[in-house]
Amino acid sequence: MSIATIWIIVGIVLILSELMATSIVAVFFGIAAIIVGLLLNFGLIESYSMQYLLFGVLSLVLLFTARGRCKRWFVGYTADSTEQQSRLADDIGRRVIVHSDFHQGAGRVVLNGVQWDAESTDALKAGDVAFVVANHGIKLVVSAAKSA
């Protein structure tokens, strides 16, 4: 097996390893390794020092110039609190239907067609009507009586 083939195989393995790492770094090392392997295959470079130098330079150039552009293709969009305000406060006072009986202050309710974990000091049964009085993270606090 030639050294050019080894460079190309290492490049392919690095690119495939990106599927597990998802940091969008290994893919640029993989591309640089494939380029070095192709240049070796065509006889454009020969010395080991030139191989490593070219691999290092190409890796860094690709990493710093292309990573920012490519990262948005592979990473989903998440809104942060400055971009969109939380809408959970809008649900305070809303009417909910109890989906499952509350045991030891915990149960499930349906709000806007979606089931939520909920807490309540009231003894609520499935089918009862309750009202959202607060939220603790993504858990709603509900009460049988509508607060003023």
GIDAGI-V638710 format. One record per backbone hydrogen bond with DSSP energy under -1.0 kcal/mol. CO is the residue of the C=O (numbers start at 1). NH is the residue of the N-H. E is the energy in kcal/mol with one decimal. If there is no record, write none. Layout:
{{CO & NH & E} {CO & NH & E}}
This chain:
{{2 & 6 & -1.8} {3 & 7 & -2.3} {4 & 8 & -2.1} {5 & 9 & -2.7} {6 & 10 & -2.8} {7 & 11 & -2.3} {8 & 12 & -2.3} {9 & 13 & -2.5} {10 & 14 & -2.5} {11 & 15 & -2.3} {12 & 16 & -2.5} {13 & 17 & -2.3} {16 & 19 & -1.4} {17 & 20 & -1.2} {17 & 21 & -1.9} {18 & 22 & -2.4} {25 & 28 & -1.2} {25 & 29 & -1.2} {26 & 30 & -2.6} {27 & 31 & -2.2} {28 & 32 & -2.1} {29 & 33 & -2.3} {30 & 34 & -2.2} {31 & 35 & -2.4} {32 & 36 & -2.4} {33 & 37 & -2.4} {34 & 38 & -2.6} {35 & 39 & -2.7} {36 & 40 & -2.3} {37 & 41 & -2.3} {38 & 42 & -2.1} {39 & 44 & -2.4} {40 & 43 & -1.3} {47 & 51 & -1.8} {48 & 52 & -2.5} {49 & 53 & -2.4} {50 & 54 & -2.7} {51 & 55 & -2.6} {52 & 56 & -2.5} {53 & 57 & -2.7} {54 & 58 & -2.8} {55 & 59 & -2.4} {56 & 60 & -2.2} {57 & 61 & -2.7} {58 & 62 & -2.8} {59 & 63 & -2.6} {60 & 64 & -2.7} {61 & 65 & -2.0} {62 & 66 & -2.3} {66 & 70 & -2.4} {67 & 71 & -2.5} {70 & 73 & -1.4} {71 & 75 & -1.7} {80 & 83 & -2.0} {80 & 84 & -1.6} {88 & 91 & -1.3} {89 & 92 & -1.2} {91 & 94 & -2.2} {94 & 132 & -2.3} {96 & 130 & -2.4} {97 & 110 & -2.7} {98 & 127 & -3.2} {103 & 106 & -1.5} {105 & 120 & -1.9} {106 & 103 & -2.6} {107 & 118 & -2.7} {108 & 99 & -2.3} {108 & 100 & -1.6} {109 & 116 & -3.0} {110 & 97 & -1.7} {111 & 114 & -1.8} {114 & 111 & -2.8} {116 & 109 & -2.4} {117 & 140 & -2.3} {118 & 107 & -2.2} {119 & 142 & -2.9} {122 & 124 & -1.2} {124 & 102 & -2.6} {125 & 128 & -2.3} {128 & 98 & -2.9} {130 & 96 & -3.0} {131 & 143 & -2.2} {132 & 93 & -3.2} {134 & 141 & -2.9} {136 & 139 & -1.8} {139 & 136 & -3.3} {140 & 119 & -2.5} {141 & 133 & -3.2} {141 & 134 & -1.5} {143 & 131 & -2.7}}
